[in-house]
Amino acid sequence: MSPVSRGRKPAKRPKNQRSRRSRPPLDVARVERWPKLLHGPVELSDCVVQGRVDQDLVVLAATLTAGKRSVGVEVVVNGGEADVIELHPVPADARAVLRGGLQVTEAPLTPEEFRSQVEAALIVSADSAAWIRETIPDLVKLGRGPRPDLPERAAQLRRWLGLPGYEPLPRIPTAEPLPLVLPPPAPVTGLRLAVALAEPDDAIWRRLEVRSDVTFAGLHRILAAAFDRAEREYHRFETAYGGFGADILSGEGDRLDDEVTLGQVVTSPGHRFAYEAERWRHWIRVESLVALPEAPRCLDGERAAPPADCDDERSYEMLLDALRDPDDEVNEGLIEELGGQGFDPEWFDKEVVDERLARLS
């Protein structure tokens, strides 16, 4: 007769002999399960960027932790575009994607740097997908478009990282619409802007603080000073309210750039618009609202802007190639022709930029 049938409780087994129910492995394969994985504030740790020395491909990896659960996230960036987003039940697996006998370079990132890098790749990916849907819709019907689940993965990753939602750029329609009515000026504040050239592989960028009541004509002067360019060159701003330039009769914009302020066009952090100076295209993004600055100032940046004689990316790449062997007779002529005498592509001095900005009236 068992102890239970006699009315006695069975003897307890020692703790080290008790059977423990094994937890099922964490299922991260299905995207619809992702929102249920992490609850509450998400912390970032172990952030790294990895790259193959012979390929234009990098992996951004990090550990996401909420409560007692952690997962690894892997974002494959190909040509500046987020191509793959994967989760790993074992966080270290996200950082082992490019390892395993391959020649890989790796550098640590701060959580803020990781967020910034991921956001930039997600924006490029979403822009590319929107362009494909609008320009080559048949490609999507044939199943050759972007990965169908990538937007869902990107949206969930944005929520975990606290990034703003994707805001599509205004597309060029087949028929030019009338310019939208500008909203009235909002209360004046300070805006922190990130400005980067769109084309070179090595990023050329500046981080600036300006007043929201600066006109686009004034912003053009600030950008010319920040990138060491002439103020009188062709320029155009492309916004959700149409284009703005210095001379609408010459086709440089739908409206004059001295008739609109920056605060009328941008509304919140994350807002983006385009700026074109000569043949160089820039992306401008509002990073945050800040205290009202007394004057425009530069906070940070990287690399010198292309010389004025470099009309486009092709001529700039020719200059960079020539500078690698400046003693070659052919290269000497190219360097002189493209304005590369004394030019250092890696040069950037924040104090020099601030001095140029201070000279603006």
Secondary structure, 3 states (H helix, E strand, C coil): CCCCCCCCCCCCCCHHHCCCCCCCCCCCCCHHHHHHCCCCCCEEEEEEEEEECCCCEEEEEEEEEECCEEEEEEEEEECCEEEEEEEECCHHHHCCCCCCCCCEEEEECCHHHHHHHHHHHHHHHHHHHHHHHHHCHHHHHCCCCCCCCHHHHHHHHHHHHCCCCCCCCCCCCCCCCCCCCCCCCCCCCEEEEEEEECCCCCCCEEEEEEECCCEHHHHHHHHHHHCCCCCCCCEEEEECCEEEECCHHHCCCCEECCCCEHHHHCCCCCCEEEEEECCEEEEEEEEEEECCCCCCEEEEEECCCCCCCCCCHHHHHHHHHHHCCCCCHHHHHHHHHCCCCCCCCCCCCHHHHHHHHHCCC
